[in-house]
Amino acid sequence: MPDKTAALIKRYFPAITDKQAGQFEQLEQLLREWNSKINVISRKDTEEIATHHILHSLGIAQVIQFPAGSTVLDVGTGGGLPGLPLAIFFPEVKFHLVDSIGKKIHVVQEIAHTLHLHNVKATHTRAEQLSEKYDFIVSRAVARLAEFHTWIQNRFKKSEEVNRGLYYLKGGDLTEEIAESGLVTEQFNLSHYFQEDFFQTKKVVFVPVTTV
């Protein structure tokens, strides 16, 4: 079926433009091509890139609308997830994608260049080593929440943006992990937004900025 990825995204986000639909379609193809050379996503997910990776990343767009001109840091982006799908979805928002593995950042840079994503910067570094600050931070389950939050808690700007904080894609029962973190959180079940079985246990965990 032609444009299968674009059709999937449009089912849930009917307002996307033809340009965005084409970029999502091309992103799926590029991730597939690069993954055959460098393992940037799980090999067992190769046939499910659109659902398990692109649409999953856009779960964040179901719970927060990043304002035009705001800045978003994606920590541990791997092959560019969730940052690249979000950068396509929010073309007026600036995204900084970082990862500690250089070859993965090279893939992200190449994909962003191919897709003409001028709102994306990708850097080979760790979040703790950054000096810049951001309005929002996103990530896909790179560590337990308590540990992860220590890496990024000082990376937020002093700003007036509403709903500033961390938007963390996680799966499963998070009761113990959130209790361990001691953080105030809000959980959004992605099964409320997406019909596919994959999303039954998937969540967006929002940790608001509590200090300025």
Secondary structure as GFF3:
##gff-version 3
##sequence-region A 1 212
A	DSSP	alpha_helix	4	12	.	.	.	ID=ss1
A	DSSP	alpha_helix	18	35	.	.	.	ID=ss2
A	DSSP	three_ten_helix	43	48	.	.	.	ID=ss3
A	DSSP	alpha_helix	49	49	.	.	.	ID=ss4
A	DSSP	pi_helix	50	55	.	.	.	ID=ss5
A	DSSP	alpha_helix	56	57	.	.	.	ID=ss6
A	DSSP	alpha_helix	59	63	.	.	.	ID=ss7
A	DSSP	beta_strand	71	75	.	.	.	ID=ss8
A	DSSP	alpha_helix	83	89	.	.	.	ID=ss9
A	DSSP	beta_strand	94	99	.	.	.	ID=ss10
A	DSSP	alpha_helix	102	114	.	.	.	ID=ss11
A	DSSP	beta_strand	120	124	.	.	.	ID=ss12
A	DSSP	three_ten_helix	127	129	.	.	.	ID=ss13
A	DSSP	beta_strand	136	140	.	.	.	ID=ss14
A	DSSP	alpha_helix	145	152	.	.	.	ID=ss15
A	DSSP	beta_strand	165	171	.	.	.	ID=ss16
A	DSSP	alpha_helix	175	181	.	.	.	ID=ss17
A	DSSP	beta_strand	186	189	.	.	.	ID=ss18
A	DSSP	three_ten_helix	190	192	.	.	.	ID=ss19
A	DSSP	three_ten_helix	197	199	.	.	.	ID=ss20
A	DSSP	beta_strand	202	208	.	.	.	ID=ss21
###
